[in-house]
Amino acid sequence: MNEVLVASQGPGKGPSQAPGKGQVLGTGTDSAVLPGVSGVSGVAGASGTRQFWRRLRARRAALVAAAVVALLVLVALAAPLLTAIEGQDPTTYHPDLIDSARGGVPVGSFGGISGDHWLGVEPQTGRDLFARLVYGARVSLGVALAATLVQIVIGVVVGVAAALGTRWVDQLLSRFTDIIVSMPLMIMSLALLAIVPSSFPRPVLVALVIGLIAWGNIAKIVRAQTLTLKGLDYVSAARLSGWGAWRIARRELLPGLAAPVITYAAILIPQNISVEAALSFLGVGVKPPTPSWGQMLTAADVWYQAAPQYLLLPAGALFLTVLALTVLGDGVRTALDPRAASRLRIGTGRRREAKAAETVETAVAAKPGGRSAESERGDAS
């Protein structure tokens, strides 16, 4: 017979973890948590983490995408080492590798690929294409991650403040969020980037502009989720015990907001990479000589016939990065949402049952003198 163990209150625990809030039934690995338990939140959190990794490992596409993203991040971080091994850098001009008589086309086959230049050189400038590609990964990924971080911080603060504030605070912040959401990102970014002095570091400026304009959607998601969490028992217990709004948000609400925030962040990163590439392509993003994939695409639009690798390499890297991050974000969303997996299992089970029933009906009808279940029910009626 299972023993009944009552969760005890440890030092520093909140009011929702007081004795008597719930019990753990059973011992060892057969224990189960009853509703209202908070004293074993660490065990529940560890179990939730294990379930998340198990669901994520079950999705092979997400694992492949995670490996691709990890490889891209490693290449971006190791860009100085990789270019040192090649013996090149992204800013040095090599005019001797350019055929001036042909308009600046690289000398040699396949865009000047050689042992010294692994992916060839740029038309007109002769700068090493491999060095600019790996350094461009640093800029594109760094800007996207920094912009996503700014969006998350602002969106979480505004969303939680709107949900926990008074009616007037909620109305004011919600209407301000609606204004931010309605702003066209590309047009506002073009306007802001055009008026800022060129002395300001361009990658930092692009990340700030994207982050300060595109945080509205995550604020709406956080506000809706916070309003849902406010009605739960453990939040009410914390409020009745005298905790302040921000202490409740930090200790009780933020852990519950982790799943939707992480899911939306995984979707935002590829979007921000595309926005940075588009801004650089339009000439208001990262400025030369700092390499960027979007900037490389801008310079390659007239060389796609004479030097196609100059266009295909940054375009392929951009496509691969966005695709991998999108697939990984979808896998994270499914792993963090158990209901999605449950719906998938239920749907698969129903299809299997229907297929099995159809197979049985076909086998019965194919037998000599056999009659299907529908025929027998019709005769009985």
N, C-alpha and C positions, 0 to 999 in steps of 0.2 A: 504494500500500500504506500502511495506516495506521501512524503512528509510535507507539511505546510511550513514554509519559511517566510517570515515577515521581514520585509526590507527595512533596514535600520538607517537612521539619518547620520551621515558622516559630517565631519567638520567642513564648514563652508558651503553646505548644500542649501538650496533654496527652499521656500515653503512648500513647493510642490513635491518635495522629497521627504516630507515628514513621515514618522512612523504611522502606519495604519492607512496610508494612501493606496496600498495595494499589496498583493501577495505574489510570491513565486511558487508555483505548484511543482512538486517533484524535486528530484535531486539529480546531480550529474548532467548528462546531456539530454535528459528527458524533461527538463524543466520548461515551463511555459509561463509567460508573463500575462497576468490578468490586466484588464483595462484599469487605468488610474495609477499604475506603478511608475514611480519616478526615481526611486532609490537605486535602481539598477540601470540607469540611463547609459552608463558607460558600457555595460554588457550589450544593451540593445544597440548602441551606436556601433560597437565592434561587429555585431551580427549583421547590421545593415551594410556596413562596409564590405564584409565578406560576400553578402548577397549581390552587391553592386558589381564587384569584380567577377563573380561567377557568371552573372548575366552578360557582362561585357565580353568575357572570354568565350561565351557561347556564340557570339556574333563574329564570324571569321572576317567579314568585310571590315568591321570596325578595328579588328586587330591588325589587319594589313594596313589600313589607313593610319593607325597609330604608329606603326613602324615607319611608314613613309614620312609622317610628320616629325618623328624623332630623328630620322636621318637628315631631313631638311634643317632642323634646328641645330643638329650637330655640325652640319656643313657651314651654317651661318656663323656659329660660334668659333669654328676652327678656320675661318676664312684667312686670317693672317698666316696660319701655319701652312695651309694648302697652297697659298700663293708663294710662300717662301720655298716650299718644296719645288714648285714649278720654276721659281726664279724670276717671277714677274710681279708687277703691281698694277692696280687698276687705273693709274693716272699717267703713266709714262707713255709718251708718243714714240712711235717707231716709223718715221717717214721712209726708211729704206725698205719697208715691207709693203709699201703702197705704190701701185702703178699709176703715176700721175697722168700718163698719156691716155689712160682709159677712164679718167675721171675719179681716181681714188680707189679703185677696186683692189683688194688685197692680192699680193703676188703669190702665185702657187695655187695648187688645187684645193678645193673644199675650204675656201676662205683663208688660206694660209696656215692650215693645220700642220704642225711640225712637233718635234720633240721639245722645242722651247715654248711653243704656244699650242697647248693641248686642244683648244677649240677654235683656233685661228685668231684673227685680229679684226678690229673694227675697220670698216671702210673710212677713208679720208684721214683718220687719225692714227691708225695702226696700234691703238691700245689693245692690250691683251683681253680677249673676250671671256676666257675662263675666270680671270681675276675680277672682272666687272660683274660677271654673273653671280659669283659666290658673295661678293661684297654687296651686290644688289639684294641678295637674300637677307642679309643682315638688316638693311634699311626697310625692306618691305615687311618682313616679319616683326621687326622692332616697332615700327610705326603702328602696325595693326594691333599688336599686343598692348602697347601703351594707350592707344585710343580706346580699346576695349576696357582696360582698367579704369580709365577716366569715366567712361559711360557707366560702368557698374557702380563705382563709388557714388556718383551723383544720383543715379537712378535709385539705388538702395536707400540713400539718405532721404531723398524727396518722397519716395513711395512710403517708407515707414513713417515719416513725419506726417504725411497726409492721412494715413490710416489711424495713427494714434493721437493726432491733434483734435482740436475742437471742430465744430461744424464749419466755422468760417475759415479756419486754417485749411481744412480739407478742400473746401470750395476754391480757395485762392490757389493752392498748389495744383489742384486738378485742372483748373482753367489755364494756368501757366504751362502745365505739361501738354495740354491740348494745343497750345500755340506752338510749342517746340516741335511736336509731332507733325503739325501742318506745314512746317518750314521745309522747302525743298533743299535737301542736303547738298547737292552738287552746286546749285546756284548760290547758296549762302557761303559755301566753302570757297567758290571762285571769288566772291566779293571780298571776303575777309582776307584771303591769301594775297589778293591783288593790292591791298592797301597797307599791309604790314611791311615795314622796312626790310630790305634784303639782308641786313646785318643780323637779323634774328635767325638762330639755327633752324634751317628749313625742316628737317625731320621732326624736331620737337614741335614746331609750329603746326605742321600737318596733323600730328597726333592730337594736339590740343584742339584744333578746329573741329576735327571729326568727333572727338569725344564730347565737346561742349555743345554740339548741335544735335547729335543723334542719341541722346540718353532718354528720350521721352517714352519709348515703348517699354523699356525695362522698368521705368518708374511706374507705369500702369500695371505691369505684371506684379511687381512687388507690392503695390498698394492693394490689389485684389487678393493676393495670397495672405497679406497681413490681416486684412479684414476677416478672412476665414479663420486664421489662427487665433484671433482675439476672442472668439467664442468658445474656445476649448477650455476644459476644466482647469488645467494646470496654469494657464494664463490668468484665469479668474482668481485662482488661489494666490498667485503672486501679487495681483492687484489688491486683494483684500488684506494681505499681510502688510501693506504700506509701501511696497516697492514703487519707485518712480517709473515714469514712462520709458526713459532711456535705459534704465537698468533692466526692465522687462524686455525691451527690444534686444539688448545685448545678451541676456542670459537665457531667454525663453523663445524669442521670435527668430533671431538670426539663424540658429541651427535648423529651424524648419524652412527657412528661405534658401538654404544652400542648394537644394536640388533644382528648383526652377532657375535660380541665378546661374548656376554652372551650366545648365542646359542652354540657356539663352546666350551665355558667353561663348559657348562652343559654336553657336550659329553666327555670332557677331564677328568673330575673327576672320573668316573667309570674306564676309561682306566688306570689312574694313580694308582687307588687302586689295580687293577690287576697286574700292573707292580711292585708295592711295595711288594705284596704278592709273586710274582714270584721270586723277588730278595731275599726275606727272605727265601723262600723255597729252593733256591739254596745255602743259607748259607752266602751270602755277604750283606744281608740287615741288619735289626735291630738285634742286638746281645742280647743273654740272659744276665741278667735276665729280661730285658725289654720285655714285652709280645707283640706279634704281631700275627695276624691271619695267615700270611704266615709262620711264625716261628713255630706256633702250628701245622700247617699241616706238616711241615718238621719232627717234632718229633713224629707225629702220624702215619707215614707211616708204622710202624712195629707193631702198636697196633690196627689196624682196626678190627681184629677178637676178640682179648681178651677184648678190651675196645672201642667198635665202637663209643660211644658218643664223645670220645676224637678227632675223625676225623670228625664226622658229624656236631658237633656244630660249629667249626670255618668255615668249608666248607659251611654250611648252612647260616651262618651270612654273609660270603663273597658273596655268590650267591644272597642273598636277597638284600644286599646293592647295588651291581652292577646292578641288575635288576631294582630296584626302581629308581636309578639315571638315568639309560638309558631311562626308560619310562618317567620320569620327563623331561629329556632333549628333548625328542621328543615332549612332550606337549608344552614346552617353545618355541621350534622352530616353531611349528605350530601357536602358539598364537602370535609370533612376526612377522610372515609372513602372511599378510592378503590374499595374492594371493593363498596360499595353501587352506585356507578356501573357497575362491571363486571358485577355481577349484573343490573342493569337492562338493560345492552346485550345480555348473553347471553340474557336472557328475551325481549327484543324481537326478537332475531335468530331465535330458535327459533320464535316465533309467526309471523314473516314467512316462514320456510322452510316451516312447516306450511301456511300460507295459500297460498303459491305452489304447493306440491305438490297441494293440493286443487283449485286453479284448473286446473292441467294435467290432472289426472284428469277433471275435469268436461268440459274441452274435448275430450279424446280420446274420452270416452264419447259426446259429442254428435255426433261425426262419423258419417256413414253408414258402417256396417261397422266403425267404430272399436271398439277393445277396450282396456280399461284395463290397467294394469300388473298389478293383482291377478289379473285373469282370465288373463293370459298366464302368470303364475307358477303359477296353479292348473292350467292345461293342461300345463305342463312337468312338474309333479309327477305 
